[in-house]
Amino acid sequence: MDSVSYVALYRKWRPKVFEDVVGQGHITQTLKNQIKNQNIAHAYLFCGTRGTGKTSTAKIFARAVNCLNPKNFDPCNECEICTGIQHESIMDVVEIDAASNNGVDDIRELRENVKYPPTKGQYKVYIIDEVHMLSTGAFNALLKTLEEPPHYVIFILATTEPHKIPATILSRCQRFDFKRVKEPDIVKRMNYICSEMNIEVEEGVFRLIARNSDGAMRDALSILDQCISFGLGKITYDDVINILGTVSDDFIFRLVDYIQSQDAKDSMELIQELVSSGKDIQQFIKDLIEHYRNLMMTKVSKDLEGIINLSKENIERLVEQGKKLETNSIIRAIRELSQTAVDAKYATQPRILLEVAVIKLTQPMLDNSIEALIERIEALEEIIQSGEIKVEKVIHEESSEEKDIENKEVAEESTKVEPLKPINFDALKKGWDKILKVIKKRKISIYAVLMEGQLVKVENNALVVAFKNGFGFHKEASGKSPYKEFIESIIKEILGQKVQLKCVMEDEIEDLPKGDEGSLEQDQEIEKIIEMFGEDLVEIVE
């Protein structure tokens, strides 16, 4: 095909009559009735997002009011005037791009031309696209014409941003709001076009394109145009996936399964696969949010085919996956991913933001939100109700010499009773940050609860750790098996002291020494400074 004669699909299949305009029946029917009743206004404002049919409808209307042989108040597109308007050989319909003709002089020139009546048709129609781009002076100049236009003039102002248009202009126009085109309507139109062009299309292709067009018919046709060129007579689902930079439904189902089972490793491998295949990270985040939205719908509605635009098989699969997830978990995922989508828009490495978000979703203990806390409590309740409570005994690996010594100590203790070695509280305070770091490295879930505690004192040879009001869950978890034994084993490993851990709430302590907390916080701050700048560069002056 000669590249010079190529016409884009959205132009080739531009609506020619009102019925061709997809998804805007509330507007096209009103305009036809106005023509029928000869109740045509002198100024219209067409508002709506890109690709919803504003300019196409304006051109159809311009031909319809001037057509010599209208058919059911549609333009015939065959008479001298209709063909002349289509080929731009008749100047009774003038299209102006306000983005590049937005000055006062441009509108003054328009006002001069308005004085001349139409040459062929009954009306002279001015279509001003992106009218919100006019300058303040240009709007004022246009206002004068809109106030008292000649009876043969019709203005059609089109804009994606009606809030930028002065109220004085708005009040003189009949406003029509073009809606985003519904996905089923987009699918139907693309199906018709491909049938007319004898193009074979795989199942699910139209739905995938429609889902990525964001309610814009023009965007959908542009994607379809690209797919037709890529597929050479046949469009496959994988072709569309590759062109859009999106992933398959199966990929998203797998990732959500991994997140639900708290499998961070396999989740990261899937993201690596995503990046290696060159997919768009930001588009993927949007797709993942949409998937969780669909999961949420399975919780609140039984009639899903009307609100979820997926195949029947995928809807069934969605329902099954939704049964494994609590509504709270789904809402947490939507909130986390929505914030990630906002941050990723301006990030140089959106992949890292996605990885952090997915890890947080797989590990609720890393998230301090209410939803994450509820999720953790629900998990604990399930374990308790099942009765399958596993106690993990953590044993420090010792050398053969250490084991011999310990065995000897046990044998000696069996023959005589020795008093426990006094606990060095100062050593515990100084080494606490190191203890927390080791716990974080080995068991981050235990670190997440213990980090909220503060060392208080040694009482009856037990280390007392206090938790502030509101952290009762952390206190309970830290003070019971298996967390308690694990913490005690790490303390012994780091400091060589056998310590019994006692977790309490702050309001249970009566003899809390004033200044202990401040001293501890000061020690912890010093540890952080040393960690940040290095031990060689920090000197502590008493």
C-alpha positions in Angstrom: 0.0 0.0 0.0 1.3 3.5 -0.8 2.1 5.1 2.5 1.0 8.5 1.1 -2.5 7.3 0.6 -2.8 5.7 4.0 -5.6 7.0 6.2 -5.7 6.3 9.9 -8.4 4.0 11.1 -10.2 6.5 13.3 -10.4 8.9 10.3 -11.4 6.2 7.8 -14.2 5.1 10.1 -15.2 8.5 11.4 -19.0 8.6 12.0 -21.0 9.9 9.0 -24.4 10.0 10.6 -25.7 10.5 14.1 -26.3 6.8 14.6 -22.6 6.1 14.0 -21.5 8.1 17.1 -20.8 5.5 19.7 -22.2 5.8 23.2 -23.7 9.4 22.9 -27.3 8.6 22.1 -28.5 11.2 24.7 -26.9 13.9 22.6 -27.5 12.8 19.1 -31.2 12.2 19.7 -31.6 15.7 21.1 -29.8 17.3 18.1 -32.0 15.3 15.6 -35.1 16.5 17.5 -33.9 20.1 17.3 -33.4 19.8 13.5 -36.9 18.1 13.2 -38.6 20.9 15.2 -36.5 23.7 13.7 -35.5 24.6 17.2 -31.8 25.0 16.4 -29.7 27.1 18.9 -27.1 29.6 17.8 -24.4 28.3 20.1 -23.5 24.9 21.5 -20.8 23.7 23.9 -19.6 20.1 23.5 -17.7 19.0 26.6 -16.0 15.6 27.3 -12.7 13.7 27.4 -10.7 13.1 24.3 -11.9 10.7 21.6 -15.6 10.6 22.7 -17.0 12.1 19.5 -17.3 15.9 20.1 -15.8 17.0 16.7 -17.4 14.2 14.8 -20.8 15.1 16.1 -20.2 18.7 15.3 -19.4 17.9 11.7 -22.4 15.6 11.3 -24.6 18.4 12.8 -23.1 21.0 10.4 -23.9 18.8 7.4 -27.4 17.8 8.7 -28.6 21.4 9.1 -27.4 22.2 5.5 -28.2 18.9 3.7 -30.4 19.1 0.6 -31.8 15.6 1.0 -31.7 14.7 4.7 -32.6 11.1 5.6 -34.4 10.9 9.0 -32.8 14.2 9.9 -29.3 12.7 9.2 -27.1 14.1 6.5 -27.3 12.2 3.2 -23.5 12.6 2.7 -24.2 12.5 -1.1 -25.6 15.9 -2.1 -23.6 18.8 -3.3 -23.4 20.5 0.1 -22.6 17.3 2.1 -19.8 16.3 -0.2 -18.6 19.9 -0.4 -18.4 20.2 3.4 -16.6 16.8 3.6 -14.0 17.8 1.0 -13.7 21.3 2.5 -14.6 22.9 -0.9 -17.5 24.8 0.6 -16.6 27.5 3.2 -20.0 27.4 5.0 -18.5 25.2 7.6 -15.3 26.5 9.2 -13.2 24.5 11.7 -10.9 26.5 13.9 -8.2 25.1 16.2 -8.2 27.5 19.2 -4.9 26.0 20.5 -3.0 27.7 17.6 -5.5 30.5 16.8 -6.2 31.8 20.3 -5.5 35.5 20.0 -7.8 38.6 19.9 -6.9 39.2 16.2 -8.0 35.6 15.2 -11.4 36.1 16.8 -11.8 39.6 15.3 -11.1 38.1 11.9 -13.8 35.5 12.7 -16.2 38.3 13.6 -15.6 40.0 10.3 -16.4 36.8 8.3 -19.6 36.2 10.3 -21.1 39.2 8.6 -21.2 37.3 5.2 -24.1 34.9 4.8 -23.6 31.2 3.7 -22.8 30.7 0.0 -24.6 27.3 -0.5 -26.3 26.1 2.6 -28.8 27.5 5.0 -26.4 27.9 7.9 -22.8 29.0 8.4 -21.3 26.8 11.1 -18.2 27.6 13.1 -16.6 24.7 14.9 -14.0 26.0 17.5 -12.0 23.1 18.9 -10.2 23.3 22.3 -12.0 26.6 22.9 -10.7 26.7 26.5 -7.3 27.7 24.9 -8.5 31.2 23.9 -7.0 34.1 25.7 -9.0 36.4 27.9 -9.1 39.0 25.2 -10.2 36.5 22.6 -13.0 35.3 24.9 -14.2 38.9 25.3 -14.2 39.4 21.5 -16.1 36.1 21.0 -18.6 37.1 23.6 -19.7 40.1 21.6 -20.5 37.8 18.6 -22.3 35.3 20.7 -24.6 37.9 22.2 -26.2 38.9 18.9 -25.1 36.6 16.1 -26.8 36.7 12.7 -29.7 34.2 12.3 -27.7 32.1 9.8 -24.7 31.5 12.1 -24.2 28.5 14.5 -21.3 28.3 16.8 -20.1 24.8 18.1 -17.5 25.2 20.8 -15.7 21.9 21.8 -13.5 21.5 24.9 -12.0 18.9 27.2 -11.9 21.5 30.0 -15.2 23.3 30.4 -14.2 24.7 33.8 -11.7 27.0 32.1 -14.4 28.7 30.0 -15.8 32.0 31.4 -19.3 31.9 32.8 -20.4 34.7 30.4 -19.7 32.3 27.5 -21.2 29.2 29.2 -24.5 31.1 29.8 -24.9 31.7 26.1 -24.4 28.1 24.9 -26.5 24.9 25.1 -24.1 22.5 26.9 -23.8 18.9 25.9 -21.6 16.6 28.0 -20.1 13.6 26.1 -19.6 10.6 28.4 -16.7 8.2 28.3 -17.7 5.4 25.9 -18.6 2.2 27.7 -16.4 -0.8 27.0 -19.2 -3.0 25.5 -19.9 -0.2 23.0 -16.3 0.1 22.0 -16.1 -3.7 21.6 -19.2 -3.6 19.4 -17.8 -0.9 17.1 -14.4 -2.6 16.7 -16.1 -5.9 16.0 -18.2 -4.2 13.2 -15.1 -2.5 11.7 -13.0 -5.7 11.7 -15.9 -7.7 10.1 -16.2 -5.1 7.3 -12.4 -5.3 6.8 -12.4 -9.2 6.9 -9.9 -9.2 9.7 -9.7 -12.3 11.9 -9.5 -11.5 15.6 -8.9 -13.8 18.6 -11.2 -14.0 21.6 -10.6 -11.4 24.2 -8.7 -8.9 21.9 -11.5 -6.3 21.7 -12.1 -6.4 25.5 -8.3 -5.9 26.1 -8.1 -2.9 23.7 -11.3 -1.4 25.2 -10.0 -1.8 28.7 -6.9 0.2 27.7 -8.6 2.9 25.8 -10.0 4.6 28.9 -13.4 5.3 27.4 -12.0 7.0 24.3 -13.3 5.5 21.0 -10.5 7.2 19.1 -7.8 5.7 21.3 -9.3 2.3 20.9 -9.3 2.6 17.1 -5.7 3.9 17.2 -4.6 0.7 19.1 -6.7 -1.5 16.8 -5.0 0.2 13.8 -1.6 -0.6 15.2 -2.6 -4.2 15.9 -3.9 -4.7 12.3 -0.5 -3.5 11.0 1.3 -5.8 13.4 -0.9 -8.9 12.8 -1.1 -8.8 9.0 -4.7 -10.0 8.6 -5.1 -11.7 12.0 -4.9 -10.1 15.5 -4.0 -12.4 18.4 -4.3 -11.7 22.1 -0.5 -11.9 22.5 0.0 -9.3 19.7 -2.1 -6.8 21.7 -0.3 -7.7 24.9 3.1 -6.9 23.2 1.9 -3.7 21.6 0.2 -2.3 24.7 3.1 -3.3 27.0 0.5 -4.9 29.3 0.5 -8.4 30.8 -1.9 -11.3 30.4 -4.7 -11.9 32.9 -3.0 -15.1 33.9 0.1 -13.2 35.0 -1.9 -11.0 37.3 -3.9 -13.9 38.8 -0.6 -15.6 39.6 0.9 -12.5 41.3 -2.2 -12.0 43.4 -2.0 -15.7 44.4 1.6 -15.2 45.5 0.7 -12.0 47.5 -2.2 -13.8 49.2 0.1 -16.7 50.2 2.7 -14.2 51.5 5.3 -15.5 49.0 7.6 -12.6 48.5 10.3 -14.6 46.6 8.0 -15.8 43.8 6.4 -12.4 43.7 9.8 -10.7 43.0 10.6 -13.3 40.4 7.3 -12.5 38.6 8.2 -8.7 38.7 11.6 -9.6 37.3 9.9 -11.5 34.4 7.7 -8.4 33.9 10.7 -6.1 33.6 12.7 -8.5 31.4 9.9 -8.7 28.9 9.9 -4.9 28.6 6.4 -4.3 30.0 5.3 -0.8 31.1 5.5 -0.7 35.0 3.0 2.1 35.4 0.5 0.4 33.1 1.0 -2.8 35.1 0.3 -1.0 38.4 -3.0 0.3 36.9 -3.9 -3.2 35.7 -3.2 -4.6 39.1 -5.4 -2.0 40.8 -8.2 -2.8 38.3 -7.8 -6.5 39.2 -8.2 -5.8 42.9 -11.1 -3.6 42.2 -12.8 -6.5 40.4 -12.0 -8.8 43.4 -13.7 -6.3 45.6 -16.8 -6.4 43.3 -17.0 -10.2 43.9 -17.5 -9.4 47.6 -20.4 -7.0 47.1 -22.3 -8.2 44.0 -23.6 -11.4 42.5 -24.4 -10.0 39.1 -20.8 -9.5 38.0 -21.1 -9.5 34.2 -22.5 -6.0 34.3 -19.8 -4.5 36.4 -16.7 -6.5 35.4 -15.6 -6.5 31.8 -14.0 -9.9 31.6 -14.8 -13.2 30.0 -17.2 -15.6 31.8 -14.3 -17.9 32.4 -12.1 -15.2 34.0 -15.1 -13.9 36.1 -15.4 -17.5 37.5 -11.7 -17.5 38.2 -12.0 -14.1 39.8 -14.7 -15.3 42.1 -12.6 -18.3 43.2 -9.6 -16.1 43.9 -11.8 -13.6 45.8 -12.9 -16.4 48.2 -9.3 -16.7 49.5 -9.1 -12.9 50.3 -10.7 -10.9 53.0 -12.3 -7.6 51.9 -9.9 -5.8 54.3 -6.9 -7.2 52.4 -8.3 -6.2 49.1 -8.9 -2.6 50.3 -5.4 -2.4 51.7 -3.9 -3.6 48.4 -5.9 -1.0 46.4 -4.8 1.8 48.8 -1.2 0.8 48.7 -1.1 0.3 44.9 -3.0 3.6 44.3 -0.3 5.5 46.2 2.4 3.6 44.3 0.8 4.6 41.0 0.9 8.3 42.0 4.6 8.0 43.2 5.6 6.0 40.1 4.4 8.7 37.8 7.4 10.9 38.7 9.9 8.2 39.8 13.1 7.4 37.8 12.8 3.8 38.9 9.1 2.8 39.2 10.1 -0.9 39.4 11.5 -0.4 42.9 8.3 1.3 44.1 6.3 -1.6 42.7 8.6 -4.1 44.5 8.3 -2.3 47.8 4.5 -2.2 47.5 4.3 -5.9 46.7 6.6 -6.9 49.6 4.4 -4.8 51.9 1.4 -6.6 50.6 3.0 -10.0 51.2 4.2 -9.0 54.7 1.4 -7.2 56.6 3.8 -6.9 59.6 5.8 -4.3 57.6 2.7 -2.1 57.3 1.4 0.0 60.2 -2.0 0.8 58.7 -5.2 -0.3 60.4 -6.0 -2.6 57.5 -2.6 -4.4 57.9 -3.1 -4.8 61.7 -6.6 -6.2 61.1 -5.2 -8.6 58.6 -2.6 -9.9 61.0 -5.1 -10.3 63.8 -7.4 -12.2 61.4 -4.5 -14.5 60.5 -3.8 -15.2 64.2 -7.5 -15.9 64.9 -7.5 -18.4 62.0 -4.5 -20.2 63.5 -6.0 -20.3 67.0 -9.4 -21.6 65.7 -7.7 -24.3 63.6 -5.8 -25.6 66.7 -2.7 -26.1 64.6 -0.3 -23.9 66.6 3.3 -24.6 65.8 5.9 -23.6 68.3 9.2 -22.9 66.7 12.1 -23.6 69.0 15.1 -21.6 68.0 18.4 -23.1 68.9 21.7 -21.3 68.5 24.2 -23.4 66.5 27.2 -24.1 68.8 30.6 -25.5 68.2 31.4 -29.0 69.5 33.5 -27.4 72.2 30.6 -25.1 73.3 28.3 -28.2 73.3 30.7 -30.1 75.5 31.0 -27.2 77.9 27.2 -26.8 78.0 26.7 -30.5 78.6 29.3 -30.3 81.4 27.4 -27.3 83.0 24.1 -29.2 82.8 25.7 -32.3 84.5 27.1 -30.1 87.2 23.8 -28.3 87.7 22.1 -31.6 88.1 24.3 -32.4 91.1 24.3 -28.9 92.7 22.2 -25.8 92.6 24.1 -22.5 91.7 22.6 -19.0 91.9 21.9 -17.5 88.4 24.5 -15.0 87.2 23.3 -11.5 87.8 22.1 -9.7 84.6 24.1 -6.7 83.5 21.4 -4.2 82.7 23.9 -1.6 81.4 25.3 -4.1 78.9 21.7 -4.9 77.8 20.9 -1.3 77.2 24.1 -0.7 75.2 23.7 -3.8 73.1 19.9 -3.5 72.6 20.2 -1.9 69.1 22.5 -4.7 68.0 20.0 -7.3 69.4 17.2 -5.7 67.5 19.2 -5.7 64.2 20.0 -9.4 64.5 16.3 -10.1 65.2 15.2 -8.0 62.2 17.6 -9.9 60.0 16.4 -13.3 61.1 12.8 -12.8 62.0 11.3 -9.5 60.8 7.9 -10.4 62.2 9.4 -10.6 65.7 11.3 -7.4 65.2 8.1 -5.6 64.1 6.5 -6.2 67.5 9.5 -5.9 69.8 10.7 -2.6 68.3 7.8 -0.9 70.0 9.1 -1.9 73.5 11.4 0.0 75.8 13.9 -1.5 78.2 12.9 -0.6 81.8 14.8 -2.6 84.4 15.9 -6.0 85.7 13.5 -7.5 88.2 14.0 -10.9 89.9 16.6 -11.7 87.4 14.2 -11.0 84.5 14.5 -8.2 81.9 11.4 -6.0 81.9 10.3 -4.5 78.5 7.5 -2.0 78.6 5.0 -1.1 75.9 3.0 2.1 75.6 -0.8 2.2 75.6 -2.2 1.1 72.3 0.5 -1.5 71.7 -1.1 -4.3 73.7 -0.9 -6.6 70.7 2.9 -6.1 70.4 3.3 -6.8 74.2 1.3 -10.0 74.0 3.1 -11.3 70.9 6.6 -10.5 72.3 5.9 -12.1 75.7 4.6 -15.4 74.5 5.9 -18.5 72.6 7.5 -18.7 70.2 8.6 -15.0 70.1 9.7 -14.9 73.7 12.1 -17.9 73.4 13.5 -16.5 70.2 14.3 -13.1 71.7 15.9 -14.7 74.8 18.1 -16.9 72.6 19.3 -13.8 70.6 20.1 -12.0 73.8 22.2 -14.9 75.0 23.9 -15.2 71.6 24.9 -11.5 71.6 25.7 -10.8 75.2 26.4 -14.3 76.5 23.7 -13.9 79.2 20.8 -16.2 79.9 17.9 -13.7 80.3 14.2 -14.3 81.1 12.0 -11.8 79.2 9.1 -10.1 80.9 6.8 -7.9 78.8 4.4 -5.5 80.5 2.4 -2.4 79.7 3.8 1.0 80.9 0.9 1.6 83.2 1.7 -1.6 85.1 5.0 -0.2 86.3 4.9 1.8 89.5 8.6 2.3 90.3 9.7 3.3 86.8 12.9 5.5 87.4 12.6 8.9 85.9 15.2 9.5 83.3 15.7 5.8 82.4 13.6 6.2 79.3 15.4 9.3 78.3 18.8 7.7 78.9 17.8 4.7 76.8 16.6 6.9 74.0 19.8 8.9 74.1 21.8 5.6 73.9 19.8 4.6 70.9 20.3 7.9 69.2 24.0 7.6 69.7 24.0 4.1 68.2 22.1 5.5 65.1 24.6 8.3 64.7 27.5 5.8 64.9 25.8 3.6 62.3 25.3 6.6 60.0 28.7 8.2 60.1 31.0 5.3 61.2 32.7 4.6 64.5 35.9 6.3 63.4 34.3 9.7 62.8 32.1 9.9 66.0 33.5 10.9 69.4 31.2 10.8 72.4 31.9 13.6 74.8 30.4 13.1 78.3 
